[in-house]
Amino acid sequence: MTESLAALIELTALNRVTPEMVVMWAVVGVLLYLAVHRNFEPLLLVPIAFGALLANLPTEGLVNLPVGDTPGGLFHYISLGILLELFPPIIFLGVGALTDFGPVIANPRTFLLGAAAQFGVFATFIGAALIGFTTEQAAAIGIIGGADGPTSIFLANKLAPELLAPIAVAAYSYMALVPLIQPPIMRALTTPAERAIRMRSLRPVSKTEKLVFALVVTVVVILLVPAASALIGMLMLGNFLRECGVTERLSKAAQNEIINVVTILLGTSVGISMTGERFLQFETLKILALGIVAFSISTASGLLMAKLMNLMSKEKINPLIGSAGVSAVPMAARVSQVEGQKADPGNFLLMHAMGPNVAGVIGTAVVAGYFIARLGG
């Protein structure tokens, strides 16, 4: 009887479960709790968490490499979308199709707020290098401060693929936690009077302006930072499809089916790299800590830039929109709106905050291109 039971167990995968796997099951539980019960970026955290669960089970035919005539596992091929740098630019196509660039065109000064938010990226890059990470790893960690998941994955895959899983989890987790992380910083660095500043309504932006903007940004950014071509090119293509008025079917596909399918594949591919052996390391804790430092500095930098601009201009900017200079579109802009209405219920900052929000997306992609050009060899 004992021998029969042992033989039966041998047929299962129970004897292949490791303590690291069990710990990762708990990590998966936390991610699913945040996504399902707290509604923190569920479209991203659910695929990542489920991919991490699969990564920490003794699976067959899922992640194995091809050997001879035997094909590889399912995720060996799906993950090529990250390794071949396909998924992040396609996500950018959808982001471009979903986003109205009108606010940044109507108020070009907000480009400065998006640029200021990149200070957190460079500050963390320096800090990570000082505590022992290589310059390539430090750059990939620093980009978390831009709060842009696809760009973080794109850069990590280029410069530090061994850190892809913790960087992706940190980037998406902090994007999800924007409503919790940003408000205390916003209130600490602004006065009630500043938070109540009302901004003049944005002027209408014509279709022609939007189309020209997409083309000009594409040309200028690619000429200056060729390494950012894939991200910027797809972002602006998506936006051009949105604004030109004659490709509605393509625009809707980019906004819905394409971005939804790729989000599932991207998230699960990131999760499948979160094996216990790779993820449960002290380096992971350092990356998570550096990520929140990067994000906090980026938020503060945008706020302080807005305050500086107010000292130099008669037309005041509500400093709260400076925090939207991070790339978490449109969540960071919504946080600016919520905090502004706490100070003045009749104040509407959402569209104003979308200006630096869009500028932050472009700025983070440019910074990633700069790091690739300088460090990518």
C-alpha positions as CSV (number, residue, x, y, z in Angstrom):
1,M,0.0,0.0,0.0
2,T,2.8,2.4,0.9
3,E,4.7,1.5,-2.3
4,S,1.5,2.1,-4.3
5,L,0.9,5.5,-2.7
6,A,4.6,6.5,-3.3
7,A,4.3,5.4,-7.0
8,L,1.1,7.4,-7.3
9,I,2.7,10.5,-5.8
10,E,5.6,10.0,-8.2
11,L,3.2,10.3,-11.1
12,T,2.2,13.8,-9.8
13,A,4.3,16.9,-9.5
14,L,3.9,17.2,-5.7
15,N,7.4,16.1,-5.0
16,R,8.7,19.0,-7.3
17,V,7.2,21.8,-5.2
18,T,9.9,23.9,-3.5
19,P,9.8,26.3,-0.5
20,E,10.6,29.2,-3.0
21,M,7.5,28.2,-5.0
22,V,5.3,28.4,-1.8
23,V,6.6,31.8,-0.9
24,M,5.9,33.0,-4.4
25,W,2.3,31.8,-4.1
26,A,2.0,34.2,-1.2
27,V,3.4,37.0,-3.4
28,V,0.9,36.1,-6.1
29,G,-1.9,36.3,-3.5
30,V,-0.9,39.8,-2.6
31,L,-0.8,40.9,-6.2
32,L,-4.2,39.4,-6.9
33,Y,-5.6,41.0,-3.7
34,L,-4.4,44.4,-4.9
35,A,-5.8,43.9,-8.4
36,V,-9.2,42.3,-7.6
37,H,-10.2,43.6,-4.2
38,R,-8.4,47.0,-4.3
39,N,-8.8,47.6,-8.0
40,F,-5.1,48.6,-8.4
41,E,-4.3,48.3,-12.1
42,P,-6.2,45.1,-12.5
43,L,-5.7,44.9,-16.3
44,L,-2.0,44.6,-15.7
45,L,-1.6,43.0,-12.2
46,V,-4.0,40.1,-12.9
47,P,-2.0,38.8,-15.9
48,I,1.3,39.4,-14.2
49,A,0.1,37.6,-11.0
50,F,-1.3,34.7,-12.9
51,G,1.9,34.4,-15.0
52,A,3.9,34.4,-11.7
53,L,1.6,31.6,-10.4
54,L,2.3,29.5,-13.5
55,A,6.1,30.2,-13.2
56,N,6.1,28.8,-9.7
57,L,4.3,25.5,-10.4
58,P,6.0,22.4,-11.8
59,T,4.5,22.8,-15.2
60,E,5.2,20.9,-18.4
61,G,5.0,22.3,-21.9
62,L,4.8,25.9,-20.7
63,V,8.3,27.4,-20.5
64,N,10.6,24.7,-21.6
65,L,13.1,25.5,-24.4
66,P,13.0,23.6,-27.7
67,V,15.3,20.6,-27.8
68,G,16.1,19.0,-31.2
69,D,12.8,18.3,-32.9
70,T,10.8,18.9,-29.7
71,P,9.1,22.3,-29.7
72,G,9.4,24.7,-26.8
73,G,6.7,25.5,-24.3
74,L,3.9,28.0,-24.9
75,F,5.5,30.8,-23.1
76,H,8.9,30.2,-24.7
77,Y,7.3,31.6,-27.8
78,I,4.9,34.2,-26.3
79,S,7.8,35.7,-24.3
80,L,9.6,36.4,-27.6
81,G,7.2,39.4,-27.8
82,I,9.3,41.0,-25.0
83,L,12.7,39.6,-26.1
84,L,12.2,40.8,-29.7
85,E,10.8,44.2,-28.4
86,L,7.4,43.8,-29.9
87,F,4.9,44.1,-27.0
88,P,5.9,47.5,-25.4
89,P,5.8,49.5,-28.8
90,I,2.4,47.9,-29.6
91,I,1.1,49.0,-26.1
92,F,2.3,52.5,-27.1
93,L,0.2,52.3,-30.3
94,G,-2.8,51.7,-28.1
95,V,-1.8,54.5,-25.6
96,G,-1.5,56.9,-28.5
97,A,-4.9,56.0,-29.9
98,L,-6.5,56.4,-26.5
99,T,-4.9,59.8,-25.6
100,D,-5.9,63.3,-26.5
101,F,-2.7,65.4,-27.0
102,G,-4.8,68.6,-27.2
103,P,-4.0,69.8,-23.6
104,V,-0.2,69.8,-24.1
105,I,-0.6,71.5,-27.5
106,A,-2.9,74.1,-26.0
107,N,-0.5,74.8,-23.1
108,P,3.1,74.0,-24.3
109,R,4.5,75.1,-21.0
110,T,3.4,71.8,-19.5
111,F,6.2,70.1,-21.5
112,L,8.5,71.6,-18.8
113,L,6.5,69.7,-16.1
114,G,6.9,66.4,-17.9
115,A,10.6,67.1,-18.4
116,A,11.0,68.0,-14.7
117,A,9.5,64.7,-13.6
118,Q,12.4,62.9,-15.3
119,F,14.7,64.2,-12.6
120,G,13.6,61.2,-10.5
121,V,14.8,58.9,-13.2
122,F,18.3,60.4,-13.2
123,A,18.5,60.8,-9.5
124,T,17.7,57.2,-9.0
125,F,20.0,56.1,-11.7
126,I,22.9,57.8,-9.8
127,G,21.7,56.3,-6.5
128,A,21.4,52.8,-7.9
129,A,24.9,53.0,-9.4
130,L,26.3,54.2,-6.0
131,I,24.9,51.1,-4.1
132,G,26.4,48.6,-6.4
133,F,24.3,48.1,-9.5
134,T,26.0,48.3,-12.9
135,T,25.3,51.5,-14.9
136,E,23.0,49.5,-17.3
137,Q,21.1,48.0,-14.3
138,A,20.9,51.5,-12.7
139,A,19.4,53.0,-15.8
140,A,16.8,50.3,-16.1
141,I,15.9,50.8,-12.4
142,G,15.8,54.6,-12.6
143,I,13.2,54.5,-15.4
144,I,10.7,53.2,-12.9
145,G,10.5,56.9,-11.8
146,G,8.7,57.7,-15.1
147,A,5.8,55.4,-14.0
148,D,5.6,53.9,-17.4
149,G,5.4,50.1,-17.4
150,P,6.0,49.4,-21.1
151,T,9.0,51.7,-21.2
152,S,10.4,50.1,-18.1
153,I,10.1,46.7,-19.7
154,F,11.5,47.9,-23.0
155,L,14.6,49.4,-21.3
156,A,15.1,46.5,-18.9
157,N,15.0,44.0,-21.8
158,K,17.7,46.1,-23.6
159,L,20.0,46.8,-20.7
160,A,19.3,44.5,-17.8
161,P,17.2,41.5,-18.8
162,E,18.2,39.7,-15.6
163,L,16.2,42.3,-13.7
164,L,13.2,42.4,-15.9
165,A,10.8,40.7,-13.5
166,P,11.4,42.9,-10.4
167,I,11.6,46.1,-12.5
168,A,8.3,45.3,-14.2
169,V,6.5,44.4,-11.0
170,A,7.9,47.6,-9.3
171,A,6.8,49.8,-12.2
172,Y,3.3,48.5,-12.5
173,S,2.8,48.3,-8.7
174,Y,3.7,51.9,-8.2
175,M,1.6,52.9,-11.2
176,A,-1.3,51.1,-9.4
177,L,-0.5,52.9,-6.2
178,V,-0.4,56.4,-7.6
179,P,-3.6,57.4,-5.6
180,L,-1.8,56.4,-2.4
181,I,1.8,57.5,-3.1
182,Q,1.2,60.9,-4.7
183,P,-1.3,62.8,-2.4
184,P,0.9,63.0,0.7
185,I,3.8,64.4,-1.4
186,M,1.4,66.8,-3.1
187,R,0.0,68.2,0.1
188,A,3.5,68.4,1.7
189,L,4.9,70.5,-1.1
190,T,2.0,72.9,-1.7
191,T,-0.1,75.3,0.3
192,P,-3.9,75.3,0.5
193,A,-3.9,78.5,-1.5
194,E,-1.7,77.0,-4.2
195,R,-3.9,73.9,-4.5
196,A,-6.9,76.1,-5.0
197,I,-5.4,78.0,-8.0
198,R,-7.9,78.1,-10.9
199,M,-6.4,77.9,-14.3
200,R,-7.8,79.5,-17.4
201,S,-9.8,77.2,-19.7
202,L,-7.6,75.6,-22.4
203,R,-8.2,76.9,-25.9
204,P,-9.7,74.6,-28.5
205,V,-7.1,72.7,-30.5
206,S,-7.8,72.0,-34.2
207,K,-7.5,68.7,-35.9
208,T,-4.8,70.1,-38.1
209,E,-2.7,71.1,-35.1
210,K,-3.0,67.7,-33.6
211,L,-1.9,66.0,-36.8
212,V,1.0,68.3,-37.3
213,F,2.0,67.8,-33.7
214,A,2.1,64.0,-34.1
215,L,4.3,64.3,-37.2
216,V,6.6,67.0,-35.9
217,V,7.2,65.1,-32.6
218,T,7.9,61.9,-34.5
219,V,10.5,63.6,-36.8
220,V,12.2,65.7,-34.1
221,V,12.5,63.0,-31.4
222,I,13.7,60.3,-33.8
223,L,16.3,62.7,-35.3
224,L,17.5,63.6,-31.8
225,V,17.2,60.2,-30.1
226,P,17.0,57.4,-32.7
227,A,17.0,54.7,-30.0
228,A,13.5,55.9,-29.0
229,S,12.1,55.3,-32.5
230,A,10.0,52.2,-31.7
231,L,8.2,53.8,-28.8
232,I,7.7,57.3,-30.2
233,G,6.9,56.1,-33.6
234,M,4.1,53.8,-32.4
235,L,2.8,56.3,-29.9
236,M,2.4,58.9,-32.6
237,L,1.0,56.5,-35.1
238,G,-1.7,55.6,-32.7
239,N,-2.5,59.2,-32.1
240,F,-2.5,60.0,-35.8
241,L,-5.0,57.2,-36.3
242,R,-7.1,58.7,-33.6
243,E,-7.1,62.3,-34.9
244,C,-7.1,62.0,-38.7
245,G,-10.8,61.1,-38.8
246,V,-10.5,58.6,-41.7
247,T,-9.2,55.5,-39.8
248,E,-11.9,55.0,-37.2
249,R,-11.8,51.2,-37.4
250,L,-8.0,51.1,-37.0
251,S,-8.1,53.6,-34.1
252,K,-10.8,51.5,-32.3
253,A,-8.8,48.3,-32.9
254,A,-5.7,49.9,-31.4
255,Q,-7.7,51.2,-28.5
256,N,-9.5,47.9,-27.8
257,E,-8.6,44.6,-29.3
258,I,-4.9,45.1,-30.0
259,I,-3.9,46.7,-26.7
260,N,-6.1,44.3,-24.8
261,V,-4.6,41.2,-26.3
262,V,-1.0,42.5,-26.0
263,T,-1.6,43.5,-22.4
264,I,-2.6,39.9,-21.6
265,L,0.5,38.5,-23.4
266,L,2.8,41.1,-22.0
267,G,1.6,40.8,-18.4
268,T,1.7,37.0,-18.3
269,S,5.1,37.0,-20.0
270,V,6.5,39.3,-17.3
271,G,4.9,37.1,-14.6
272,I,6.3,33.9,-16.1
273,S,9.8,35.3,-15.5
274,M,9.0,35.7,-11.7
275,T,10.4,32.3,-10.6
276,G,11.2,32.1,-6.9
277,E,14.9,31.5,-7.6
278,R,15.1,34.7,-9.6
279,F,12.7,36.9,-7.7
280,L,13.4,36.1,-4.0
281,Q,16.7,37.9,-3.8
282,F,17.9,40.9,-1.8
283,E,18.4,42.7,-5.1
284,T,14.6,42.6,-5.6
285,L,14.0,44.4,-2.3
286,K,16.5,47.1,-3.3
287,I,14.8,47.5,-6.7
288,L,11.4,47.9,-5.0
289,A,12.9,50.5,-2.6
290,L,14.6,52.4,-5.4
291,G,11.5,52.3,-7.4
292,I,9.4,54.2,-4.8
293,V,12.3,56.6,-4.3
294,A,12.3,57.3,-8.1
295,F,8.6,57.7,-8.3
296,S,8.5,60.0,-5.3
297,I,11.3,62.2,-6.6
298,S,9.6,62.4,-10.0
299,T,6.3,63.5,-8.4
300,A,8.1,66.1,-6.2
301,S,10.1,67.4,-9.2
302,G,7.0,68.1,-11.2
303,L,5.4,70.0,-8.3
304,L,8.5,72.1,-7.6
305,M,8.9,73.0,-11.3
306,A,5.3,74.3,-11.3
307,K,6.0,76.4,-8.3
308,L,9.2,77.8,-9.9
309,M,7.2,78.6,-13.1
310,N,4.7,80.5,-11.0
311,L,7.5,82.7,-9.7
312,M,8.5,83.6,-13.2
313,S,5.1,84.0,-14.8
314,K,2.0,86.2,-14.3
315,E,-0.3,83.4,-15.5
316,K,-0.3,81.0,-12.5
317,I,-0.3,77.2,-12.8
318,N,-1.8,75.0,-10.1
319,P,1.2,73.1,-8.8
320,L,-0.9,70.0,-8.4
321,I,-0.7,69.4,-12.2
322,G,3.0,69.1,-11.9
323,S,2.7,65.7,-10.2
324,A,1.0,64.4,-13.4
325,G,4.4,64.8,-15.2
326,V,4.9,61.1,-14.5
327,S,3.7,58.8,-17.3
328,A,0.9,57.1,-15.5
329,V,-1.8,58.1,-18.0
330,P,-4.5,59.1,-17.0
331,M,-4.3,58.1,-13.4
332,A,-1.9,60.7,-12.3
333,A,-4.0,63.4,-13.9
334,R,-7.1,62.1,-12.0
335,V,-5.1,62.4,-8.8
336,S,-4.4,66.0,-9.6
337,Q,-8.1,66.6,-10.2
338,V,-9.1,64.9,-6.9
339,E,-6.6,66.8,-4.8
340,G,-7.6,70.1,-6.5
341,Q,-11.2,69.6,-5.7
342,K,-10.5,68.9,-2.1
343,A,-9.1,72.4,-1.9
344,D,-11.8,74.0,-4.1
345,P,-14.8,71.7,-5.1
346,G,-15.4,74.0,-8.1
347,N,-11.9,73.6,-9.6
348,F,-11.4,71.3,-12.6
349,L,-7.8,70.4,-13.3
350,L,-8.2,67.1,-15.2
351,M,-7.6,68.5,-18.7
352,H,-4.9,70.8,-17.5
353,A,-3.1,67.8,-15.8
354,M,-3.3,65.8,-19.0
355,G,-0.8,68.2,-20.6
356,P,2.1,67.2,-18.3
357,N,0.8,63.7,-18.3
358,V,1.3,63.4,-22.1
359,A,4.6,65.3,-21.9
360,G,5.7,62.7,-19.3
361,V,5.0,59.8,-21.6
362,I,7.1,61.4,-24.4
363,G,9.8,62.5,-21.9
364,T,10.2,59.0,-20.4
365,A,10.5,57.4,-23.9
366,V,13.1,60.0,-24.8
367,V,15.1,59.3,-21.6
368,A,14.9,55.6,-22.3
369,G,16.2,56.2,-25.8
370,Y,19.1,58.2,-24.4
371,F,20.0,55.5,-22.0
372,I,19.9,52.9,-24.8
373,A,22.1,55.1,-27.0
374,R,24.7,55.7,-24.3
375,L,24.7,52.3,-22.5
376,G,23.3,49.8,-25.0
377,G,26.6,49.2,-26.7
